[in-house]
Amino acid sequence: MKFPNLSLRTKIILSFLVIILIGGLLAHYFGSQLVKNTLISQAQTKVNHDLASARMVYNEKLNDIKAIISLTAAGESLHDDIKSGNLQTICQDLTRARREYGLEFLTLTDRSGIVIVRCCNPEVVGDDQSGDAIIKWAMTGGELAHTQIIPRAELLKEGEDLAKKAYIQFIPTPKAAERPEDSETSGMMLKAAAAVVDASDTLLGVLYGGILLNRNYDIVDQVKETVYKGEKYKGIETGTATIFQQDLRISTNVRNINGTRAIGTRVSKEVNTAVLKEGKSWNDRAFVVNDWYITAYEPIRDIEDTIIGILYVGTLEQPFLDVASRVMATFAGIALLCVVLLVVILYFSTGRIINPLLKMVEATQKISQGDLSHTVEVTSKDEVGYLAASFNKMTEDLRAANMELVNWGTTLEKKVAQRTKELTKMQASLIQSEKLASLGKLSAGVAHEINNPLGGILIYSHLLLEDTPKDSPQCSNLKKIIKETSRCKDIVRGLLEFARPKDPEMSPLDINAIVEKSLYIIEDQAMFQNIIIERHLATDLPLIVGDGHQLQQVFMNIILNAAEAMDNKGSLTLRTRLSSNSRQIDIQFSDTGHGILEEDVKRLFEPFFTTKEVGKGTGLGLAISYSIIRKHQGTIEVSSQAGEGASFAVKLPVERANDEE
């Protein structure tokens, strides 16, 4: 790592600091993850215990209902009234018991399951309840309590207010599974039934009753008070409990943003699948209504072991995250103090290394001023001491070498003076000769080294074309070879005849076709593989009169220069358009290369001027292009800034095409 313009001591301290900071950041990251995961894991374990407590509260409530039903069914007065058929007295006694024990309903059937007394809705009797699984069990002489889903029709039998309480409209909930219905009409009951038998164990009937969980908050609030004891964090209750009917919240102390209970909201699709469909418990963090909680869910099953709902408890996640943040902030503060202490220690400990080096720096300054007699005192036998000894040896050698150089210098000065005059004359002559020789070699080399091979290519390509069937796929390729080889000869001829340019062969042209043809020839080359070519060609351009080959030569030369300027990667944009006065066509080539220096822009079209490396260009390409465009009565304009790409604009007149037409 380079630290420009810094002292060695600063570089050493900064290097150690970088290592310490990288290690500290890694330790902080992994430590924070460990602390957070540990706290969340402990919180999840606590929530699992809380769920067990909630299940205990739920089961206790169910057992209380069973005990109430069993106790009421065992009353001798009830037995006597059933035997005597005194149904009005039974209704009064059951009504009093229902109110005393807080039951939603209390109903009596005969030994065959036919309702004979319904204290909440006395007018509705005579319906058969023997098909109910809980009542069916009680008819065998036992007693049973279980959770059960009661359809709306059955709720209406017990009372319209019960059906109204059970009805819940769905509230749209993010991430909930799709359901075709938009409301729930059935209710979830804690239901118990007990056989009514006399002293001789004769079955007289079945007594059943229970409470509706829909909009009943006794259980969930008891869980919250028992388990979480009303704890709050920043004004928000940390613990929550919920009873779901399928995936619908029917009893909860989870609050909406407005503070109301979130009745009608639904559980997420992920929990729905795991608990209701797969029958598994689900323990993880979850977004509950409007905040993140560490949660636990388990299924609620009916007497037939069918999953009919979910029991949930959750605790707010934010307190645990804040604790983790405080712990890591404390660790970070301690680490920062340690870093400061280490910097102080490093500052003083590096003095043992820096001070001898400073003495050597002082010695080098004196030697650079000509004092070759200065030496460095060797005070240690470590690497710094060896360096000081080597420095003294080097100084002694320099002193001896300097004496030899002085002697040689005196001799060389005389010889240099004698040769200077001769070299000055020879240099002027050689410069002029090399200029003439370069021009001669260029012309002769081009004619001999390029024209002859191109002529051979043309001859053999024609011979191959004559021997190739016209329907062969190779025929088209050979024609392209002949065509492009001929164009190469034309380009070479243009280089040789630059001082005596050839007149263009004018014909009506579609400028877009010339641009596309130029791209077609070169865009498959390797140098264009990483270049993005964007075309913005106007479709309403008139024809112009020009030499298609010469214009194609100009366009290809500009495109190839752009590719080289971008180091074969970047973006090249080609744009054609009709000028605002409709008198000329503008063809613009814009690249994202390294750009052109301002002083070089003025010389771009001078013959033999090039910014490329030696051997990479002749400096004639843009000069020839400029000559061709001038022959077409057009212009080439260049705009560029170093480092921001370049833009070449070729402007050709339209009037010539109109005159020709």
DADALIN-V262453 format. One record per backbone hydrogen bond with DSSP energy under -0.5 kcal/mol. CO is the residue of the C=O (numbers start at 0). NH is the residue of the N-H. If there is no record, write none. Layout:
<<CO:NH> <CO:NH>>
//
This chain:
<<2:5> <6:10> <7:11> <8:12> <9:13> <10:14> <11:15> <12:16> <13:17> <14:18> <15:19> <16:20> <17:21> <18:22> <19:23> <20:24> <21:25> <22:26> <23:27> <24:28> <25:29> <26:30> <27:31> <28:32> <29:33> <30:34> <31:35> <32:36> <33:37> <34:38> <35:39> <36:40> <37:41> <38:42> <39:43> <40:44> <41:45> <42:46> <43:47> <44:48> <45:49> <46:50> <47:51> <48:52> <49:53> <50:54> <51:55> <52:56> <53:57> <54:58> <55:59> <56:60> <57:61> <58:62> <59:63> <60:64> <61:65> <62:66> <63:67> <64:68> <65:69> <66:70> <67:71> <68:72> <69:73> <71:74> <74:78> <75:79> <76:80> <77:81> <78:82> <79:83> <80:84> <80:85> <81:84> <84:86> <85:89> <86:90> <87:91> <88:92> <89:93> <90:94> <91:95> <92:96> <93:97> <94:98> <95:99> <96:100> <97:101> <97:102> <104:209> <105:118> <106:207> <107:115> <107:116> <108:205> <109:112> <112:128> <113:109> <114:125> <116:107> <117:120> <120:123> <122:124> <126:114> <126:128> <128:131> <131:135> <132:136> <133:137> <134:138> <136:139> <136:141> <137:140> <141:194> <143:192> <145:190> <147:149> <147:188> <148:150> <149:186> <150:154> <151:155> <152:156> <153:157> <154:158> <158:161> <158:162> <159:163> <160:164> <161:165> <162:166> <167:183> <172:175> <174:268> <181:169> <183:167> <186:149> <186:188> <187:212> <187:213> <188:147> <188:190> <189:210> <190:145> <191:208> <192:143> <193:206> <194:196> <195:203> <195:204> <197:200> <201:197> <203:110> <204:195> <205:108> <206:193> <207:106> <208:191> <209:103> <209:104> <210:189> <212:215> <214:216> <216:220> <217:221> <218:222> <219:223> <220:224> <221:225> <222:226> <222:227> <223:227> <223:228> <223:229> <227:230> <230:237> <230:238> <232:235> <235:232> <237:315> <239:313> <240:252> <241:311> <242:249> <242:250> <243:245> <243:309> <244:247> <246:266> <247:244> <247:249> <248:263> <249:214> <250:242> <253:261> <255:258> <259:255> <260:262> <261:264> <263:170> <264:248> <266:176> <267:271> <268:272> <269:273> <270:274> <270:275> <271:275> <271:276> <272:277> <273:279> <274:278> <281:296> <283:294> <285:287> <285:292> <286:288> <287:289> <287:290> <290:287> <291:316> <292:285> <292:294> <293:314> <294:283> <295:312> <296:281> <297:310> <299:307> <299:308> <301:304> <305:301> <305:307> <307:245> <308:299> <309:243> <310:297> <311:241> <312:295> <313:239> <314:293> <316:319> <316:320> <317:321> <318:322> <319:323> <320:324> <321:325> <322:326> <323:327> <324:328> <325:329> <326:330> <327:331> <328:332> <329:333> <330:334> <331:335> <332:336> <333:337> <334:338> <335:339> <336:340> <337:341> <338:342> <339:343> <340:344> <341:345> <342:346> <343:347> <344:348> <345:349> <347:350> <348:351> <349:352> <349:353> <350:354> <352:356> <353:357> <354:358> <355:359> <356:360> <357:361> <358:362> <359:363> <360:364> <361:365> <362:366> <363:367> <364:368> <365:370> <366:369> <369:371> <370:373> <376:378> <381:385> <382:386> <383:387> <384:388> <385:389> <386:390> <387:391> <388:392> <389:393> <390:394> <391:395> <392:396> <393:397> <394:398> <395:399> <396:400> <397:401> <398:402> <399:403> <400:404> <401:405> <402:406> <403:407> <404:408> <405:409> <406:410> <407:411> <408:412> <409:413> <410:414> <411:415> <412:416> <413:417> <414:418> <415:419> <416:420> <417:421> <418:422> <419:423> <420:424> <421:425> <422:426> <423:427> <424:428> <425:429> <426:430> <427:431> <428:432> <429:433> <430:434> <431:435> <432:436> <433:437> <434:438> <435:439> <436:440> <437:441> <438:442> <439:443> <440:444> <441:445> <442:446> <443:447> <444:448> <444:449> <445:449> <445:450> <446:451> <449:453> <450:454> <451:455> <452:456> <453:457> <454:458> <455:459> <456:460> <457:461> <458:462> <459:463> <460:464> <461:465> <462:466> <463:467> <464:467> <468:471> <471:474> <471:475> <472:476> <473:477> <474:478> <475:479> <476:480> <477:481> <478:482> <479:483> <480:484> <481:485> <482:486> <483:487> <484:488> <485:489> <486:490> <487:491> <488:492> <489:493> <490:494> <491:495> <492:496> <494:497> <496:499> <497:500> <503:505> <506:545> <508:510> <508:543> <509:513> <510:514> <511:515> <512:516> <513:517> <514:518> <515:519> <516:520> <517:521> <518:522> <521:524> <524:527> <525:528> <527:530> <529:569> <530:532> <531:533> <531:571> <533:573> <535:537> <535:575> <543:508> <543:545> <545:506> <545:547> <546:550> <547:551> <548:552> <549:553> <550:554> <551:555> <552:556> <553:557> <554:558> <555:559> <556:560> <557:561> <558:562> <559:563> <560:564> <561:565> <562:567> <563:566> <564:593> <565:568> <567:529> <569:531> <570:591> <571:533> <572:589> <573:535> <574:587> <575:537> <576:585> <578:581> <582:653> <582:654> <583:578> <584:586> <584:651> <585:576> <585:587> <586:649> <587:574> <587:589> <588:647> <589:572> <592:644> <593:642> <596:599> <596:600> <597:601> <599:602> <599:603> <600:603> <602:605> <605:608> <607:609> <612:615> <618:607> <618:608> <619:623> <620:624> <621:625> <622:626> <623:627> <624:628> <625:629> <626:630> <627:631> <628:633> <629:632> <631:652> <634:650> <636:648> <638:646> <640:643> <644:640> <645:590> <646:638> <647:588> <647:649> <648:636> <648:650> <649:586> <649:651> <650:634> <651:584> <653:656> <653:657> <654:658> <655:659> <656:660>>
//
